[in-house]
Amino acid sequence: MKIKVLALLTAGLAAGSARAELLPDADAPELTQAAQVIAVGRASHTDGTGPILIAVDSFLKGGGALRQLAVSPDFAGVGKIEERQYGIFFLGRRGKGGAYSAADPYHPALVAAPGQSLAASPDALAGVAGALASVLTAPAATLIDPVKGVQGLVTAAPADQAQYVYYAAAQALATIPYPEAGLALKAIAASDQLPARLWAMYVLFSMDEALDDEEKADYVRSVAPILADPGTLGFSASKLANAIDAHVDSPELIPALTVMLGSNEVAVRRAAASVLSRLAAPEVAAPLAKTALNDSDESVRFYAVRGLALLQDPTTAPTLATFDAKQSELLQQWRSWARARFGS
């Protein structure tokens, strides 16, 4: 499992302080395989004075008819279960005192949405995928604990706080193979639900072999107007734009990418300019020269200069270091070229 810095801990889906920790990435298939019991419910008594209690709403693996589970708080790693946390709890062996251990000390739980009807499945991983997908379609207010909020952002609007929960679900879904999660995600991506559509597409772009080139193109065209003016959906729009940047290279999408280039979200503009700069097609010259070259963001301007140089003479395409050192000179050069080519 890769190690990365998490600026927000996904364990704090219903409450917790925002802190940066070094954690292994949560891997839903590994968690599912390691767990003897997988329960969906709400945690309480997490102060360390005794076992953590899980009020169970449903089981995705094992558990039988139990409606309350005790979990030992003695995790070997840095994972944490928060008070009133609602989630998918991955539990290991049951000790002599009756309390379960965490199947993974770093990730005792993944995010879940209260009040969702979870279909029973003989495949535990498919059940976990369904529970995570249900998070994407849950109303923002249902994901936020009314007492403690999420990540300590108790003064933020539910929609803003919920973005962290949606993102945590999307990240976990991206680790699940397409056969278990893909159909549900495609159904969400085809719906009119926002921000669920954006998060589902984000996951699908991240999955190996989930989308062919035609499907990717259709998705990008369908959401380009939303990404151009995401409003309160800036976080999900930015994440989807990054996924598009990493997985799209089609000249057919130049019109959609041009629309994205006019976004009021800088991450969307960067992604659009990045893809356009890689496309060796004459049609990218106009959007790069007329729009990206004059953007307020330095990264967008870099992609414009590099893309135009690659079209004219690839040997002159600057690296980022070269652009940093000679930005004024390069911008003057290419803006003069743009005026001569396209007019003022």
C-alpha positions as CSV (number, residue, x, y, z in Angstrom):
1,M,0.0,0.0,0.0
2,K,1.3,3.5,-0.9
3,I,2.1,6.0,1.8
4,K,0.8,9.5,1.5
5,V,0.1,12.5,3.6
6,L,-3.5,12.8,4.4
7,A,-4.4,16.4,5.2
8,L,-7.8,15.3,6.3
9,L,-8.3,11.9,8.0
10,T,-11.1,9.9,6.5
11,A,-11.6,8.3,9.8
12,G,-13.2,11.5,11.0
13,L,-16.3,11.1,8.9
14,A,-18.7,12.2,11.6
15,A,-16.4,14.0,14.0
16,G,-12.8,14.7,14.7
17,S,-10.0,17.2,14.4
18,A,-8.3,18.0,11.2
19,R,-4.7,16.8,11.3
20,A,-2.1,15.5,9.0
21,E,-0.9,12.0,9.5
22,L,1.2,9.5,7.6
23,L,-1.2,6.6,6.9
24,P,-1.3,3.8,4.4
25,D,-4.0,4.3,1.8
26,A,-7.2,2.5,2.6
27,D,-7.6,-0.5,0.3
28,A,-11.2,-1.7,0.4
29,P,-10.5,-5.2,-1.1
30,E,-7.7,-5.8,1.4
31,L,-9.9,-4.6,4.3
32,T,-12.8,-6.8,3.1
33,Q,-10.6,-9.9,2.8
34,A,-9.0,-9.3,6.2
35,A,-12.2,-8.7,8.1
36,Q,-14.2,-11.5,9.7
37,V,-17.1,-9.2,10.4
38,I,-18.1,-6.1,8.4
39,A,-20.7,-4.0,10.1
40,V,-22.4,-0.7,9.1
41,G,-23.5,1.4,12.0
42,R,-22.6,4.2,14.5
43,A,-19.8,4.2,17.1
44,S,-20.0,5.4,20.7
45,H,-18.0,5.2,23.9
46,T,-14.7,6.0,22.1
47,D,-13.0,7.8,25.0
48,G,-10.6,4.9,25.7
49,T,-12.1,3.9,29.0
50,G,-13.6,0.7,27.7
51,P,-14.6,-1.1,24.5
52,I,-15.9,1.0,21.6
53,L,-19.6,0.1,21.0
54,I,-21.0,-0.2,17.5
55,A,-24.8,0.1,17.1
56,V,-25.2,-2.1,14.0
57,D,-27.7,-1.2,11.2
58,S,-26.6,-4.0,8.8
59,F,-23.9,-6.6,8.2
60,L,-22.0,-6.9,5.0
61,K,-20.0,-9.9,6.2
62,G,-20.5,-12.2,9.2
63,G,-22.2,-10.9,12.4
64,G,-25.4,-12.8,12.3
65,A,-28.3,-11.2,14.3
66,L,-26.1,-9.1,16.6
67,R,-27.2,-5.5,16.9
68,Q,-24.4,-4.2,19.1
69,L,-20.7,-5.0,18.9
70,A,-17.8,-4.2,21.2
71,V,-14.5,-3.2,19.6
72,S,-11.2,-3.1,21.4
73,P,-9.7,0.4,21.2
74,D,-6.1,-0.9,21.4
75,F,-5.2,-0.3,17.8
76,A,-1.5,-1.0,17.0
77,G,-1.4,1.8,14.4
78,V,-2.7,5.3,14.3
79,G,-6.2,4.7,13.0
80,K,-9.0,6.0,15.1
81,I,-12.8,5.6,15.6
82,E,-14.4,8.9,16.6
83,E,-17.4,9.4,18.8
84,R,-20.7,9.2,16.9
85,Q,-18.8,8.1,13.8
86,Y,-21.0,6.4,11.2
87,G,-19.2,4.0,9.0
88,I,-18.3,0.6,7.6
89,F,-16.4,-1.1,10.4
90,F,-13.9,-3.9,9.5
91,L,-13.4,-6.2,12.4
92,G,-11.0,-9.0,13.1
93,R,-11.0,-11.7,15.7
94,R,-13.0,-11.6,18.9
95,G,-11.0,-11.6,22.1
96,K,-11.6,-13.4,25.4
97,G,-13.6,-10.4,26.7
98,G,-15.9,-10.5,23.7
99,A,-14.6,-7.4,22.0
100,Y,-13.5,-7.5,18.4
101,S,-10.2,-6.3,17.1
102,A,-9.8,-4.0,14.1
103,A,-9.0,-5.9,11.0
104,D,-6.6,-3.1,10.0
105,P,-5.3,-0.8,12.8
106,Y,-4.8,2.0,10.3
107,H,-8.3,1.9,8.9
108,P,-10.8,0.4,11.3
109,A,-13.6,2.0,9.3
110,L,-14.6,3.5,6.0
111,V,-17.3,6.1,5.4
112,A,-21.0,5.2,5.2
113,A,-24.2,7.1,4.9
114,P,-26.9,6.7,7.6
115,G,-30.4,5.8,6.5
116,Q,-29.4,4.1,3.3
117,S,-31.0,0.8,2.3
118,L,-28.2,-1.6,1.6
119,A,-29.0,-4.6,-0.6
120,A,-27.7,-7.9,0.7
121,S,-25.0,-9.5,-1.4
122,P,-23.3,-12.9,-1.2
123,D,-20.1,-11.0,-2.3
124,A,-18.9,-9.0,0.7
125,L,-16.8,-6.7,-1.6
126,A,-19.8,-5.9,-3.7
127,G,-21.6,-5.1,-0.6
128,V,-18.9,-2.7,0.5
129,A,-18.9,-1.1,-2.9
130,G,-22.6,-0.6,-2.7
131,A,-22.4,1.0,0.7
132,L,-19.6,3.4,-0.5
133,A,-21.6,4.2,-3.7
134,S,-24.6,5.1,-1.5
135,V,-22.5,7.8,0.2
136,L,-22.1,9.5,-3.2
137,T,-25.9,9.9,-3.6
138,A,-26.6,10.7,0.0
139,P,-27.9,14.3,0.8
140,A,-25.1,16.4,2.3
141,A,-27.0,17.1,5.5
142,T,-27.3,13.3,6.3
143,L,-23.6,12.9,6.3
144,I,-22.9,15.5,8.9
145,D,-23.4,14.8,12.6
146,P,-25.6,17.6,14.0
147,V,-23.5,17.7,17.2
148,K,-19.9,17.6,16.1
149,G,-19.9,18.0,12.3
150,V,-17.0,16.5,10.4
151,Q,-13.3,17.3,10.6
152,G,-14.1,19.8,13.3
153,L,-15.7,22.1,10.7
154,V,-18.8,22.7,12.9
155,T,-19.3,26.2,11.5
156,A,-19.2,25.2,7.9
157,A,-22.3,24.5,5.8
158,P,-23.3,20.8,5.5
159,A,-22.5,20.8,1.8
160,D,-19.0,22.0,2.4
161,Q,-18.3,19.5,5.2
162,A,-19.9,16.7,3.2
163,Q,-17.3,17.1,0.4
164,Y,-14.7,15.4,2.6
165,V,-17.1,12.4,3.1
166,Y,-17.8,12.1,-0.6
167,Y,-14.1,12.3,-1.4
168,A,-13.3,9.6,1.2
169,A,-15.9,7.3,-0.4
170,A,-14.6,8.0,-3.9
171,Q,-11.1,7.2,-2.8
172,A,-12.1,3.9,-1.3
173,L,-14.2,3.0,-4.3
174,A,-11.3,3.6,-6.6
175,T,-9.5,0.7,-5.0
176,I,-12.3,-1.7,-5.9
177,P,-12.2,-3.6,-9.2
178,Y,-14.7,-2.6,-11.8
179,P,-16.8,-5.8,-11.7
180,E,-17.8,-5.1,-8.1
181,A,-18.3,-1.3,-8.4
182,G,-18.5,-0.2,-12.0
183,L,-22.2,-0.8,-12.8
184,A,-23.4,1.2,-9.8
185,L,-20.9,4.0,-10.6
186,K,-22.1,4.2,-14.2
187,A,-25.7,4.4,-13.1
188,I,-24.8,7.3,-10.8
189,A,-22.7,9.0,-13.6
190,A,-25.7,8.8,-15.9
191,S,-28.1,10.4,-13.4
192,D,-28.9,14.0,-12.8
193,Q,-27.6,14.0,-9.2
194,L,-24.9,16.5,-8.3
195,P,-22.3,16.2,-7.0
196,A,-22.8,12.4,-7.2
197,R,-22.3,12.4,-10.9
198,L,-18.9,14.2,-10.6
199,W,-17.7,11.8,-7.9
200,A,-18.8,8.7,-9.8
201,M,-17.0,9.9,-13.0
202,Y,-13.9,10.7,-10.9
203,V,-13.8,7.1,-9.7
204,L,-14.5,5.6,-13.1
205,F,-11.7,7.6,-14.7
206,S,-9.4,6.3,-11.9
207,M,-10.3,2.6,-12.5
208,D,-8.3,0.5,-14.9
209,E,-10.3,-0.5,-17.9
210,A,-13.5,0.9,-16.6
211,L,-14.0,3.3,-19.6
212,D,-13.1,3.1,-23.2
213,D,-12.1,6.2,-25.1
214,E,-15.6,6.9,-26.4
215,E,-17.1,6.7,-22.9
216,K,-14.5,9.0,-21.5
217,A,-15.2,11.5,-24.3
218,D,-19.0,11.3,-23.7
219,Y,-18.4,12.0,-20.0
220,V,-16.2,14.9,-20.5
221,R,-18.6,16.5,-23.0
222,S,-21.5,16.0,-20.6
223,V,-19.9,17.7,-17.7
224,A,-17.8,20.4,-19.4
225,P,-20.5,23.1,-18.8
226,I,-20.7,22.1,-15.1
227,L,-16.9,22.2,-14.7
228,A,-16.8,25.6,-16.3
229,D,-19.2,27.0,-13.7
230,P,-19.2,24.6,-10.7
231,G,-20.6,27.0,-8.2
232,T,-20.5,25.3,-4.8
233,L,-19.2,22.1,-6.4
234,G,-15.6,23.4,-6.8
235,F,-14.0,20.7,-4.7
236,S,-15.6,17.8,-6.7
237,A,-15.1,19.6,-10.0
238,S,-11.4,20.1,-9.2
239,K,-11.0,16.4,-8.4
240,L,-12.8,15.3,-11.6
241,A,-10.7,17.7,-13.6
242,N,-7.5,16.2,-12.2
243,A,-8.7,12.7,-13.2
244,I,-9.6,13.9,-16.7
245,D,-6.1,15.4,-17.0
246,A,-4.5,12.0,-16.0
247,H,-6.6,9.8,-18.3
248,V,-7.8,11.8,-21.4
249,D,-5.8,12.4,-24.6
250,S,-8.3,12.9,-27.4
251,P,-8.4,15.6,-30.0
252,E,-12.1,15.1,-30.3
253,L,-12.4,16.8,-26.9
254,I,-10.8,20.1,-27.8
255,P,-14.2,21.9,-27.9
256,A,-15.1,20.6,-24.4
257,L,-11.6,21.3,-23.1
258,T,-11.9,24.9,-24.5
259,V,-15.1,25.3,-22.5
260,M,-13.3,24.1,-19.3
261,L,-10.5,26.5,-20.1
262,G,-12.9,29.3,-19.2
263,S,-13.8,27.9,-15.8
264,N,-13.9,30.0,-12.7
265,E,-12.2,27.1,-10.9
266,V,-8.4,27.2,-11.3
267,A,-7.9,23.5,-11.0
268,V,-10.3,22.9,-13.9
269,R,-8.4,25.5,-16.1
270,R,-5.1,23.9,-15.3
271,A,-6.4,20.4,-16.2
272,A,-7.9,21.7,-19.5
273,A,-4.7,23.5,-20.4
274,S,-2.6,20.5,-19.5
275,V,-4.5,18.2,-21.8
276,L,-4.6,20.7,-24.6
277,S,-0.9,21.3,-24.4
278,R,-0.3,17.5,-25.0
279,L,-2.5,17.3,-28.0
280,A,-0.5,17.6,-31.3
281,A,-3.5,19.1,-33.1
282,P,-3.6,22.5,-34.9
283,E,-7.0,23.1,-33.3
284,V,-5.4,23.6,-29.8
285,A,-3.5,26.7,-31.0
286,A,-6.5,29.1,-30.7
287,P,-7.7,28.2,-27.2
288,L,-4.1,28.1,-25.9
289,A,-3.1,31.4,-27.5
290,K,-6.4,33.3,-27.0
291,T,-7.3,32.2,-23.5
292,A,-4.7,30.1,-21.7
293,L,-1.8,32.4,-22.6
294,N,-3.5,35.2,-20.8
295,D,-4.8,33.3,-17.7
296,S,-4.2,34.7,-14.2
297,D,-2.7,31.4,-13.2
298,E,1.0,30.7,-13.8
299,S,0.5,27.0,-14.4
300,V,-2.1,27.6,-17.1
301,R,0.2,30.1,-18.8
302,F,3.0,27.5,-18.7
303,Y,0.9,24.9,-20.4
304,A,-0.1,27.4,-23.0
305,V,3.5,28.3,-23.9
306,R,4.6,24.7,-23.8
307,G,1.6,23.5,-26.0
308,L,2.2,26.2,-28.6
309,A,5.9,25.5,-28.7
310,L,5.2,21.8,-29.2
311,L,3.0,22.6,-32.2
312,Q,5.5,24.9,-33.8
313,D,8.9,23.4,-32.9
314,P,9.0,20.7,-30.2
315,T,12.7,21.3,-29.6
316,T,11.9,24.8,-28.2
317,A,9.2,23.6,-25.7
318,P,10.3,24.9,-22.3
319,T,10.5,22.9,-19.1
320,L,8.8,24.3,-16.0
321,A,12.3,25.4,-14.8
322,T,13.0,27.2,-18.0
323,F,9.5,28.9,-17.9
324,D,10.1,30.0,-14.4
325,A,13.4,31.6,-15.3
326,K,12.2,33.2,-18.6
327,Q,8.5,33.7,-18.1
328,S,8.2,37.3,-19.1
329,E,10.3,36.8,-22.2
330,L,8.4,33.6,-23.3
331,L,5.0,35.2,-22.7
332,Q,6.0,38.3,-24.7
333,Q,7.2,36.1,-27.5
334,W,4.1,33.9,-27.7
335,R,1.6,36.8,-27.2
336,S,3.2,38.6,-30.1
337,W,2.9,35.4,-32.1
338,A,-0.8,35.1,-31.1
339,R,-1.6,38.6,-32.1
340,A,0.0,38.0,-35.5
341,R,-1.8,34.8,-36.0
342,F,-5.3,35.5,-34.5
343,G,-5.4,39.3,-34.2
344,S,-5.9,41.3,-31.0
